[in-house]
């Protein structure tokens, strides 16, 4: 069914149907209702693609995250969606699974779809591709990633501080052999959390006689966390405390330790990162570094709206501070 057929059915012009769809206040109420009845009777659905070609706006925002299976990103996207939907936008969500190649593919597709803006958590340290994308005239905001010297907006959490909080917590409990289970350091968050843990070691470790050993995994998933437990336990000496780069890794470590017959926190204390919804529901409940997930997404969306608003916009950073939430998994110190 086309707009011409709707016009014929309602006995009006094409222009009148167009006005009812796009500017109904200029159409007489009786005519407006007759056209709407014809639309309902015909089952007509307007073509957003055609409207986009005429107006140059898609009313769509692209969102690219590292792993939508991670509840951290789910909550972050929810915050962005609640802000953007009130302004008439819908989200096109892409999950890269931490792959730079997949990220590049999704960005190409989003540009082909003429999205009005992009929120992105990059999968690699190098921001050249993101800067190139923004250079094509598409407002772009980094989310959970600092912009550095690049001409972009960003909404971030101080992950260096978060890593420091986690390591300091274990040392203050008396742990001396500490392992840091980390994801790929090409991901900025993983690199920053490691930097923070090392900073805590430099300030407290020597005085406390503590050491930090890093164990890397290919991806920050539950499966990779569980698979890393044998390597953690094979360290000499074995760690009495483990910091995980996110809560999914921590969940995997808890499962792996239980399978190995090790108690938490009796044998090994475990600290996660993100404080996702399930962290407090685990047994034992997970100590974790909390990030304001919803607020992070909402702040990024506000920055994007500012930029799409046009003149007078200046790129800026919005930074949140992390918070350590202590629960049973870190216990009261090593036995």
C-alpha positions in Angstrom: 0.0 0.0 0.0 1.4 3.4 -1.1 0.7 6.9 0.0 -1.0 7.5 -3.4 -3.5 4.7 -2.7 -4.2 6.2 0.7 -4.9 9.6 -0.9 -7.3 7.9 -3.4 -9.1 6.1 -0.7 -9.6 9.2 1.4 -10.3 11.4 -1.7 -7.6 13.9 -0.9 -4.3 15.0 -2.5 -0.9 13.4 -1.9 0.1 16.6 -0.1 -2.8 16.3 2.4 -1.8 12.8 3.3 1.8 14.0 3.7 0.7 16.7 6.0 -1.4 14.4 8.2 1.7 12.2 8.6 4.2 14.9 9.2 2.4 18.2 10.1 -1.1 17.3 11.1 -2.0 20.6 12.8 -2.3 22.3 9.3 -5.1 19.9 8.2 -8.7 20.4 9.1 -9.9 18.0 11.8 -12.5 16.3 9.7 -10.1 15.8 6.8 -7.4 14.6 9.2 -9.7 12.0 10.6 -10.7 10.8 7.1 -7.1 10.3 6.1 -6.3 8.5 9.3 -9.3 6.2 8.8 -8.0 5.5 5.3 -4.5 4.7 6.7 -6.1 2.3 9.2 -8.3 0.6 6.6 -5.4 0.3 4.1 -2.9 -0.9 6.7 -0.5 1.7 5.4 3.0 1.9 7.2 5.2 4.9 6.4 8.7 4.2 5.1 11.3 5.6 7.5 14.0 5.0 4.9 12.2 7.2 2.4 11.7 9.9 5.1 15.3 9.7 5.9 16.3 10.2 2.3 14.2 13.4 2.2 15.1 14.8 5.6 18.6 13.4 6.2 17.8 12.2 9.7 17.4 8.5 10.7 16.4 9.1 14.4 18.8 6.2 15.1 21.8 6.1 17.4 24.4 3.4 17.0 25.7 1.8 20.2 28.8 -0.4 20.1 29.9 -2.2 23.3 32.4 -4.9 24.1 30.1 -7.7 25.2 26.3 -7.3 25.7 26.3 -10.6 27.6 28.0 -8.7 30.4 25.4 -7.1 32.7 27.6 -4.1 33.1 27.0 -3.1 29.4 23.3 -4.0 29.6 22.7 -1.5 32.4 24.9 1.1 30.8 22.9 0.9 27.5 19.7 1.1 29.6 20.8 4.4 30.9 21.5 5.7 27.4 18.2 4.5 26.1 16.2 6.2 28.8 17.7 9.5 27.9 17.6 9.1 24.1 14.1 7.7 23.7 12.7 10.8 25.3 14.1 12.7 22.4 12.6 10.4 19.7 15.7 8.2 19.1 16.0 4.5 18.9 19.2 2.5 19.4 20.9 0.1 17.1 23.0 -2.1 19.4 26.1 -3.9 18.3 28.3 -6.2 20.5 31.9 -6.7 19.3 32.9 -9.5 21.6 36.1 -7.5 22.2 37.1 -7.9 18.6 38.6 -4.9 16.7 37.7 -6.5 13.4 34.1 -6.9 14.4 34.1 -3.3 15.7 35.3 -2.0 12.3 32.6 -4.1 10.5 29.8 -2.7 12.8 31.0 0.9 12.4 30.9 0.5 8.6 27.3 -0.8 8.8 26.2 2.0 11.1 27.7 4.6 8.8 25.8 3.0 5.9 22.6 3.2 7.9 23.3 7.0 8.3 23.0 6.9 12.1 22.6 10.3 13.7 25.2 9.6 16.4 27.4 6.9 17.9 28.1 5.8 21.5 31.1 3.4 21.6 33.3 1.4 24.0 36.3 0.8 21.8 37.8 -2.7 21.6 41.4 -1.4 21.2 43.7 1.3 22.5 44.0 3.0 19.1 41.2 5.5 18.5 42.1 6.4 14.9 39.1 4.5 13.4 36.7 6.2 15.9 38.1 9.6 15.1 37.8 8.9 11.4 34.2 7.9 11.9 33.5 11.1 13.8 35.3 13.1 11.1 32.5 12.0 8.7 30.2 14.4 10.5 28.6 11.8 12.9 28.6 13.0 16.5 30.5 10.4 18.5 30.9 9.9 22.3 33.3 7.4 24.0 31.6 5.5 26.8 33.7 3.9 29.6 36.8 5.1 27.8 38.8 8.4 28.1 39.2 10.5 25.0 42.8 11.5 25.7 43.9 14.1 23.2 41.3 13.2 20.7 38.5 15.7 19.7 35.7 13.7 21.2 33.4 13.7 24.2 33.7 10.9 26.7 31.9 9.5 29.8 34.3 7.5 32.0 35.0 5.9 35.3 38.5 6.2 36.9 39.6 2.6 36.4 43.1 3.3 37.7 41.6 4.3 41.0 39.3 1.2 40.9 42.2 -1.1 40.4 44.0 0.6 43.2 41.0 0.2 45.6 40.9 -3.6 44.9 44.6 -4.2 45.5 44.7 -1.9 48.6 41.7 -3.8 50.1 43.4 -7.2 49.9 46.7 -5.8 51.3 45.0 -4.1 54.2 43.3 -7.5 55.0 46.8 -9.0 55.3 47.2 -10.8 51.9 50.8 -11.0 50.7 50.5 -13.2 47.6 48.0 -11.5 45.3 47.1 -12.5 41.7 45.5 -10.2 39.2 43.4 -12.0 36.6 43.3 -9.7 33.6 41.8 -9.6 30.1 43.6 -8.3 27.0 45.5 -5.1 27.8 44.7 -3.8 24.4 41.4 -3.0 26.0 41.9 0.3 27.9 39.9 -0.7 30.9 42.0 -3.8 31.5 45.2 -1.8 31.1 44.0 0.9 33.5 42.8 -1.5 36.2 46.2 -3.2 36.1 47.9 0.2 36.4 45.9 0.9 39.5 46.7 -2.4 41.1 50.4 -1.8 40.4 50.2 1.7 41.8 48.8 0.3 45.1 51.6 -2.2 45.2 54.2 0.5 44.8 52.7 2.6 47.6 51.9 -0.3 50.1 53.3 -3.5 48.7 56.9 -3.1 49.8 56.0 -2.1 53.3 53.5 -4.9 53.6 55.8 -7.5 51.9 53.1 -8.1 49.2 53.6 -9.2 45.7 51.3 -9.0 42.6 51.4 -11.6 39.8 49.3 -11.0 36.7 47.6 -13.8 34.8 46.1 -12.9 31.5 43.2 -14.5 29.6 42.0 -14.0 26.0 38.6 -12.7 27.0 36.8 -11.4 30.1 34.1 -14.1 30.3 32.9 -16.5 32.9 34.4 -19.4 30.9 37.9 -17.8 30.7 37.8 -17.1 34.4 37.0 -20.7 35.3 39.6 -22.0 32.9 42.3 -19.8 34.5 41.9 -21.3 38.0 44.4 -24.2 37.5 47.0 -21.6 36.4 46.3 -19.4 39.4 46.6 -22.3 41.8 49.9 -23.5 40.2 51.6 -20.2 41.0 54.4 -20.5 43.5 53.5 -19.5 46.1 49.8 -19.8 45.3 47.8 -16.6 45.8 45.7 -16.0 48.9 43.8 -13.2 47.1 42.7 -12.8 43.5 41.6 -9.5 41.8 39.5 -10.0 38.7 39.3 -7.5 35.9 35.5 -7.8 35.9 32.7 -9.7 37.7 32.3 -12.3 34.9 35.9 -13.4 35.4 35.2 -13.4 39.2 32.2 -15.6 38.8 34.3 -18.0 36.7 37.0 -18.0 39.4 34.5 -18.8 42.1 33.2 -21.7 40.1 36.7 -23.0 39.4 37.8 -22.7 43.0 34.7 -24.6 44.2 35.5 -27.4 41.7 39.1 -27.5 43.0 37.9 -27.9 46.5 39.1 -24.5 47.7 37.0 -22.3 49.9 36.3 -18.6 49.4 37.3 -16.6 51.3 39.0 -19.2 53.6 41.6 -20.4 51.1 41.4 -17.6 48.5 39.8 -14.2 48.7 38.2 -12.9 45.5 37.5 -9.3 44.4 35.6 -8.5 41.2 35.0 -5.3 39.2 31.8 -3.6 38.0 29.4 -4.7 40.8 26.9 -6.1 38.4 23.4 -7.2 39.5 24.4 -10.8 40.3 27.4 -9.9 42.4 25.5 -9.6 45.7 23.5 -12.8 44.9 26.5 -15.1 44.6 27.6 -17.5 47.4 29.7 -16.1 48.9 28.5 -12.6 47.9 31.2 -10.9 45.8 33.3 -8.0 46.9 33.5 -5.8 43.8 34.5 -2.3 42.6 31.3 -0.6 41.8 30.8 1.5 38.7 27.8 3.8 38.2 26.6 1.8 35.1 23.3 3.4 34.4 24.6 6.9 35.1 27.5 6.3 32.8 25.2 5.5 29.9 22.9 8.4 30.7 25.8 10.9 30.8 27.1 9.7 27.5 23.7 10.1 25.9 23.4 13.7 27.3 26.8 14.5 25.8 25.7 13.1 22.4 22.5 15.2 22.5 24.5 18.3 23.2 26.7 17.6 20.2 23.8 16.8 17.9 22.2 20.1 19.0 24.7 21.9 16.8 26.5 25.2 17.4 28.3 26.1 20.6 29.1 22.5 21.6 32.5 22.0 23.2 34.0 18.5 23.6 34.3 17.5 27.3 34.8 14.6 29.7 32.4 13.4 32.3 34.2 11.3 34.9 32.8 9.2 37.7 34.6 7.8 40.7 34.4 4.0 41.5 33.5 2.6 44.9 34.6 -0.6 46.7 31.7 -2.6 47.9 33.0 -5.1 50.5 31.1 -8.5 50.8 31.8 -12.0 52.0 34.1 -13.1 49.2 37.1 -11.2 50.5 36.5 -12.2 54.2 38.6 -10.8 57.1 42.0 -11.8 55.8 44.1 -14.9 55.2 44.2 -17.8 57.7 
